[in-house]
């Protein structure tokens, strides 16, 4: 078996630090001989290994080795200035143990396992291990190194690891795409390592710098970081294709991670700080992660970046699809981020009280909520948002949709693609939004906006609920726009309220739309409800053909609308009267007479419609009135598609197919 430099290091540490060859039974010369034998075995596998002085005290059960070095061509090298193992023992024929291990001046560098285009380096002046117990021998089949790493990890126990100080650095890219990172860690403690599981890992402080080119220059720091109930085996399994395919169950990677006082400052003026972050119950399904695809795609994107060009749309799409697969194989119990402050050069300053992530399971994130957002633009204008929440978000589906758009932007206009957006999340909630839109005038306020639905991916929702409450200055409305026409003259600030709900009852195959409500202050109010019958389950199918076929069998059972004039009719009549130079009352009677003349022939053929016509005429004659009508099919049924086609081409043709009744008590 060929061994990478990591495997060689693990085997060497196990051999010399844990008594791999039963050194308790040998004198000093035997220790040197066994280490020389190991070095020769590594050389036979193409790995260069060397060591300096070797001393073994059989009475104190202590081993000292100087100047250890292991190098694998193209995979990196490891150097250790000195290694000391105390309290060597062999508690069983297949187990070896050591009370204490000290590793001094450790340096390791080479390409990263999952990012071969990134060169990394790790350095630690001192690493201390206590209560180490490991296997006397480890054997695996095949020529790949990672099964051996897994076997050693899963058979090893370490009571505690202390690293008083350490650092890492990475380098990737060339020229204008070069990125360098340097990270310095404070005291690190790892407690109770057992078969790849770590009870607790803590780092007291971290500082970092990013450089390489001025465009990416930045520095930052982080306070204490604590992770508990860690399992590194699922991550190592990703590097072993054969075992990864067998790992179909979710395995916890982190029970919890907590970090405090994160700060980031870029040379371009961007700055960001977080007070605290926490993530709970992170689990991974190794078989669901497309590791090889991600590695291949990542390498290709890195090559493109090194060439100084933008990746092709298909390359972007492949990367997005690969990441989407990883999301589907990830499970998170929840996460929270508190106390954000962010600022961009020549941009807004933003603070956020908290961001909360709910449970991610089955590719679905049940909630992401932003609370207490405030900000200020460079011109002094301020904005705030009390709450923004998305429910039932599918990150994987969103990335796949983005991949399709990347390769075919025109598909965004296709109905099927628009329907696909419905399946990406299940609800939106927005509360307490306030922002200035006119030059330091009154702000727009959105008190409440909520939208939720139940729908299969890419299908028409079986339940829909929408609510809107807001207000804003009328000075910013475009002249002649539909909204501006609904605002009475002299109103400097208008409020708008909208409610809409629809639900399908599978028992009677009916869709009920109730309420339908819209109201603008000092303008109008609209109330309504509707019912569709014979709506088959296939109408909500993701299959467009099946959905269209079911829609063709649906009928309109009833539509009821109530319109209340709250002042807009009088306002618009007065405005038109001034333009025409006539009294408003004359214009009112003219409109009423015109309506009666237009609908008169209809009443002649359909006397049953006369009450509805008279109600409409009275509504036009009387200010601040209310008109309430109920529409039902005249025949046994009124097909939905027939009604839609008539409204599109000739709305008056519907009069022959419906009954219209006046509702006295709407």
KEROFI-526240 format. One record per residue (C-alpha): residue in one letter; x, y, z. Coordinates in steps of 0.001 Angstrom, whole numbers, plus 500000, padded with zeros to 6 digits. Layout:
<sites>
AXYZ
...
</sites>
This chain:
<sites>
X500000500000500000
X501225503475499151
X500986505928501998
X500483509694501802
X502522511926504067
X499568512053506493
X499429508251506666
X503146508040507086
X503034510558509914
X500199508687511642
X502037505395511352
X505307506945512510
X503742508644515539
X501997505421516431
X505215503478516043
X507527505739518019
X505067507494520284
X502799504621521280
X505135501658521205
X503909500257517895
X506575497534517883
X506404496793521586
X509457498928522421
X509037498284526104
X510719494924525447
X513712496350523609
X516731498375524582
X517960501540522899
X519539499821519904
X516309497923519207
X514357501177519113
X516697502632516501
X516513499428514478
X512728499413514424
X512556503058513373
X515103502404510626
X512966499492509460
X509917501748509271
X511872504365507313
X512999501701504854
X509417500482504419
X508250504007503670
X511047504463501141
X509876501315499361
X506519503027498892
X508135506140497406
X507988508177500619
X511095509882501920
X511505509582505698
X514400510403507996
X515203510881511672
X517977512031513939
X519016510672517322
X516872507984518947
X517040507328522708
X514999504818524649
X515069504458528428
X513632501038529173
X513414501695532924
X511544505001532601
X509683503705529549
X510558506912527699
X511367507366524003
X513057510447522487
X513357510978518744
X514929514026517088
X514436515556513642
X511638513421512220
X510733514156508589
X508337512507506167
X507707513642502585
X505452512216499868
X506046513579496342
X503235515893495329
X501429515419498646
X503488517433501092
X505811516915504010
X505840516832507809
X508727517800510081
X509043517339513850
X512023518742515719
X511581516418518698
X509171513795519948
X509091512466523513
X506857509642524737
X506634508797528447
X504978505857530158
X505030503400527273
X503065500209527905
X501301497341526160
X498047496629528075
X497056493891525610
X498618492009522735
X496766494170520198
X496917497486522100
X499681499924523006
X499515502940525308
X501536505952526374
X500939508253529323
X502303511453527748
X503496512523524312
X505219515822523530
X505705516941519937
X507874520018519464
X508169522293516435
X505761520454514180
X505411521809510625
X503265520312507870
X502660521681504382
X501247520500501092
X498060520565498984
X494816520323500957
X493017516953500645
X489746518399499290
X491312521394497522
X494455520296495673
X494859523757494122
X495252525241497593
X498603524851499350
X498337524788503114
X500723524933506053
X500264524119509749
X502765524894512491
X502707524324516255
X505657524880518628
X504259522312521082
X501589519611521078
X500905517638524246
X498886514423524364
X497918512444527454
X496493508942527958
X497011507682524417
X495828504151523581
X495925502744520076
X496082499554518018
X499276497518517838
X498631496736514182
X496297498098511523
X495734496480508152
X493333497448505355
X492682496137501881
X493327498105498722
X495799500772497739
X493965503891498965
X495331505644502073
X492121506907503660
X490827503492504805
X494012503216506896
X493479506675508378
X489913505723509289
X491050502454510842
X493641504227513032
X491210506998514055
X488414504589514954
X490758502419517063
X492475505245518999
X491749506881522358
X493371510122523599
X492449511627526935
X493461515197526104
X495378517245523526
X496796520697524325
X498239523053521710
X499265526331523415
X499751528140520097
X499494527255516407
X499038528792512985
X497816527888509522
X498282529514506142
X497006528873502626
X497931530086499156
X495931529741495962
X495936531424492555
X498550533515490816
X498949537186489965
X495695539145490284
X493844536030491506
X496312535154494251
X494777534803497719
X496812534216500878
X495477533557504375
X497332533535507684
X495527532382510829
X496962532416514352
X495233530415517078
X495373530928520806
X495463527993523223
X493567525002521842
X492281522140523978
X490776518874522817
X489158516606525419
X488371512870525242
X489075511666521728
X487461508234521329
X487080506390518013
X486916509647516079
X484571511348518529
X485678514419520500
X483810515415523644
X484931519043523552
X487221521281521520
X487965524846522548
X490045527653521051
X490528530735523218
X491161533235520406
X491865533483516696
X493280536211514471
X493543536121510698
X494808538078507726
X493899537802504046
X496244539062501364
X497850538227498059
X496354541128496118
X495084544507497378
X491549543599496292
X491222540904498971
X493323542445501746
X491594542114505127
X492153541173508745
X490003540030511612
X489691538159514863
X487397535854516793
X486961535300520494
X486401531957522212
X485155529053520067
X483780525907521696
X482586522798519859
X481107519804521653
X480218516223520679
X482293516210517491
X482680513215515188
X485351513490512479
X484644510041511026
X481821511218508672
X484199513841507253
X486981511293506715
X484474508913505121
X483974511508502366
X487560510782501262
X486944507021501005
X484565506445498042
X483886502788498814
X482946503367502433
X481073506579501656
X478611504703499465
X477798502414502410
X477211505261504889
X473532505937504139
X472520507031507644
X472903510546509007
X475778510878511496
X476248513796513873
X479343515856513039
X478878518607515645
X476576518537518633
X477081522283519037
X479451525063518023
X479626528428519807
X481739531411518827
X481964534951520197
X483231538359519119
X483905537884515423
X485323540904513591
X486346541466509958
X487870544566508367
X488769544814504688
X491168547338503211
X488404548504500855
X486453549866503837
X484066546979504433
X483760546006508104
X481656543449509933
X481310542265513523
X479213539580515262
X478638539357518993
X477877535625519075
X477149532656516823
X475790529201517627
X474997526091515571
X473392522934516959
X473109519311515835
X474982519265512526
X474666515855510867
X475861514476507536
X474776511653505269
X478093510753503592
X476518508719500768
X474504511757499698
X477511514076499245
X478826514175495645
X482425514500496873
X484168513589493611
X481924515905491591
X482541518778493981
X486287518159493896
X486358518068490089
X484151521135489712
X486069523043492379
X489356522325490634
X487923523511487307
X486603526734488823
X489991527336490492
X491729526868487145
X489362529356485543
X490037531889488310
X493792531395487897
X493387532264484207
X491732535542485180
X488448534847483420
X484863534346484498
X483640530724484563
X481347529646481729
X477613529369482510
X477774525569482413
X480690525557484862
X478699527755487239
X475658525505486812
X477671522351487563
X479051523905490743
X475592525013491903
X474120521552491283
X476975519930493203
X476476522237496189
X472727521563496025
X473409517857496473
X475509518581499531
X472628520579501070
X470313517605500651
X472803515445502590
X473071517927505470
X470952518157508594
X471083521007511135
X469066521342514321
X469253525139514341
X471567528146514357
X471609531720515625
X473722534808514951
X473457537801517252
X474643541394517269
X475667542053513659
X477156545380512649
X478241545872509045
X479468548790506964
X480542549170503370
X482750551894502005
X480508554593500518
X477573552341501407
X475012551846504150
X475666550978507768
X473540548075508994
X472897546506512388
X470928543311513031
X469772542131516430
X469621538461515454
X469393535963512617
X467862532595513458
X467908529436511361
X465425526692512116
X465784522996511437
X467305521869508129
X466142518354507302
X465378516559504061
X466734519526502124
X464146521836503738
X464970524720506084
X461842525330508119
X462716528929509053
X465182531737508532
X464319534902510456
X466012538301510660
X465049540410513675
X465751544057514480
X467450545313511321
X468285549022511226
X470458550993508861
X471495554357507512
X472350555303503944
X475281557552503103
X472873560432502430
X471530560173505980
X468289558388505112
X467457555629507583
X465569552355507301
X464460549635509666
X462897546193509558
X461488544556512664
X461237541066511196
X461781539178507949
X461105535441507926
X461134532779505209
X459576529408505990
X459974526073504262
X463011527154502247
X464664524545499984
X468289525690499497
X469064522786497151
X466091523509494892
X467001527190494856
X470543526387493706
X469268523995491021
X466893526686489769
X469799529154489676
X471809526576487697
X469048526339485064
X468852530116484826
X472656530346484484
X472588528187481357
X469212529327479967
X468219532827481206
X465189532880478912
X463605530039480886
X462865532521483669
X459891533643481591
X458445530154481152
X455326529384483247
X456801526059484364
X459876527799485749
X457782530426487502
X455753527636489090
X459005526031490225
X459656529104492350
X456615528217494448
X458240525019495666
X461378526745496908
X459810528139500078
X456474527947501845
X455967531312503514
X457185534912503719
X456615537233506644
X457676540861506840
X456822543245509675
X457765546768510684
X459498547922507507
X460140551656507286
X462216553431504649
X462421556896503113
X461637557078499409
X461126560804498887
X463922563269499588
X463920563098503389
X460141563163503391
X457740560848505155
X458797557210504985
X456983554240503528
X455770551917506291
X454921548293505725
X453366547142508963
X452670543585507832
X453198541494504742
X452682537752504958
X452325535097502293
X452072531360502847
X450943528330500881
X450920524554500681
X452081523164497356
X454008520299495843
X457189521301494040
X456285523107490822
X452524522792491432
X449609525150492034
X449122525644495801
X446235523856497519
X446221526610500169
X447174530269499887
X447033533136502371
X448149536733501791
X447977539760504067
X449244543330503592
X449059546409505796
X451034549510504906
X451077553232504282
X453189555801502502
X453429559328501111
X451510559948497904
X454048562458496587
X456305559667495389
X453653557926493248
X454240558154489467
X451610560471487925
X448980558543486024
X449863555181487550
X446965552908488641
X447791553411492312
X448009557193491908
X444560557230490266
X443103555499493332
X444409558161495729
X441992561070496363
X443250564600495796
X444662566336498822
X445632563094500576
X449340563359501408
X449585559916502936
X447559556819502082
X447210553431503715
X446486550128501997
X445110546881503406
X444769543609501479
X443663540122502562
X443353537086500322
X442909533418501203
X442145530316499156
X441938526645500106
X441003523376498420
X438730520917500192
X439436517425498849
X436193516128500372
X433842518101498116
X436476518963495474
X435889522680495971
X438206525668496098
X436941528426498372
X438442531904497988
X437622533862501142
X438268536518502132
X438957538773499184
X439549542154500794
X441221545374499731
X440889548848501199
X442629552159500581
X442101554961503068
X439672557699501903
X439261555833498642
X437422552499498497
X436902549121500133
X436355545802498356
X435102542593499978
X434485539352498170
X434459535583498094
X434270532877495456
X433831529132495089
X435063526783492353
X433561523297492092
X434608519945490621
X438303520685491197
X440109517352490900
X443371516572492771
X445199516540489442
X444678520312489209
X447481520628491772
X449836518206490044
X453387519298489129
X452668517777485692
X451440520731483543
X449444518432481240
X447607516797484133
X446982520160485831
X445580521707482637
X443350518708482031
X441913518971485539
X441440522738485209
X439266522158482137
X436753520247484280
X436522522879487064
X433428525072487343
X432618528511488731
X429976528001491437
X429741531513492892
X431416534910492996
X430322537659495395
X431750541180495489
X430955544193497661
X432344547607496693
X432165550554499105
X432942554088497979
X434963555830500706
X435368559089498809
X437311558303495650
X434238558494493378
X433311561985494558
X436923563122494293
X437337561897490718
X433948563276489689
X434862566697491090
X438217566594489259
X436557565642485953
X433847568278486472
X436455571019486924
X438173569960483718
X434856569976481824
X433549573128483458
X430301571520484640
X428792570870488088
X429813567525489644
X426165566494490143
X425495566890486422
X428408564584485625
X427206562065488218
X423747561882486657
X425304561629483219
X427314558539484244
X424261556968485882
X422116557628482822
X424754556221480498
X424940553012482572
X421138552656482534
X421015553221478775
X423817550710478119
X422272547978480253
X418652548666479310
X418605546231476355
X420044543525478587
X417207543989481094
X414709543772478249
X415900540275477434
X416616539351481066
X414145540983483469
X415735539062486337
X418795541317485974
X416847544520486576
X417462544647490372
X421215544402489768
X421106547151487118
X419069549428489375
X421517548798492231
X424427549798489969
X422619552994488840
X421842553893492449
X425474553340493401
X426568555761490675
X423997558345491764
X424659558265495504
X428035559300497009
X429703557083499597
X427461554179498572
X427837550406498648
X427193547889495874
X427026544171496639
X426348541530493963
X426432537738493814
X427131535962490512
X426124532304489977
X425885530105486866
X422656530416484886
X422918526869483604
X423866523663485424
X427574524590485283
X429886527383484181
X433282525961483141
X436182527930484584
X438020528103481272
X434887529465479570
X434647532262482134
X438333533095481824
X438157533193478026
X435092535450478122
X436706537891480546
X439728538050478275
X437896538633474986
X434333539900475640
X433252540320479293
X429660541248478296
X429216537768476789
X429189536376480337
X425844538063481038
X424053535348479064
X425647532622481183
X425199533948484733
X422626535119487228
X423359538347489120
X421643538994492434
X421739542005494739
X422938541136498233
X421079543237500774
X423302542389503755
X426850541918502464
</sites>
